[in-house]
Amino acid sequence: MLMKIHNRKIILALSLFLTLVLSPFAYAASGTPSILSYQGRLTNASGDLLGGSGTTYYFKFSIWDVSTGGSASPDRLWPSSPPNSFAITVRNGVFNADIGDTDNGFPDTLDYNFNTNKNIYLQVEVSSDNASFETLSPRQRISSAPFAQISGAVSGTGQSSFGTTTPVSNAVVTIEATTTTAIPALIRASSGQTASLLRIEDSLLNNLFSVNALGGVFASSTLLVGTTTASSFIVANSGNVGVGTVTPSRKFNVLDVNSVPQLRLSQSGSLYGEFYVDSAGDLRFSATGGNVRANDENLWVCSGGGCGVDTPVDKGNAIVETSIIFGNKFRLKQIDASTTVMYDTTNTGILEFDEAQ
């Protein structure tokens, strides 16, 4: 007997809406149900309504990526194995099927990811004896409304993706820019925002990372820019800051294995002073102006941090603990508390300054 289905409707959007509105807390625990509510009218070839006051017919439902023809592999997208039949009572031609409602006896779980293909079609097979099935053609296209099922991934435990139909394998949420000028994700504050704009917590609800309403950044542990082997910038949880090292041992630690300037203080692009430590461990500095000046300060060169002399009353002095050596190797050296001697290049005293004489 040739049968037809008329006025078929896929009403998943309404089904999901009622579930979310009437049971706002249930979906958070169990996830948005993957149930495709389908309604149709069954007639024979002459257009007469079938079922009368109530007759059992058997239906099989499957989802395909072609409207007609194709083969079970690869065109049948759901279920992965041949669909099982489901008994539905047809009254005056009208029937309803909740596809995927396994809690109420539907044989196949609706586990198809509607986010993977926008051109999909529902195939309906019907039988009066559960043995000989007639496949109705063409298949019914599943329109945009059922794609509200994607909300099951957003509010549930499935993977969600935006801007792409291929979520990253180990990511719960994947966001991908659709063009080179598109912003993948934007967070905008409300007027008068006081709560954080972004907050990341551990399983115990401790704040790990957050951005407050004013743009301030908080991190409970190390902030790392770069890689773990060649970091460009790190703020360790000890409070030490490192540039070029992941293990800063001081409040500010700059590391560069090359004997090149490691720190620059600039007046402009062409006026600056630079510092670096060479391969011998010596500190070197230079200035584009050609001078190193101490403004109204004393310069102390002492062993162990103290030269054994009181701070001069005036400023602009050089206090040296051992000796002053000139470029021609002449040396001016203190001998005792009252004597200072100048030595020549052979370390022979040539001039003596004695306070007692």
Salt bridges, closest charged atoms under 4 A:
GLU201 OE2 - ARG199 NE 2.64
GLU274 OE2 - ARG264 NH2 2.54
ASP278 OD2 - ARG284 NE 2.77
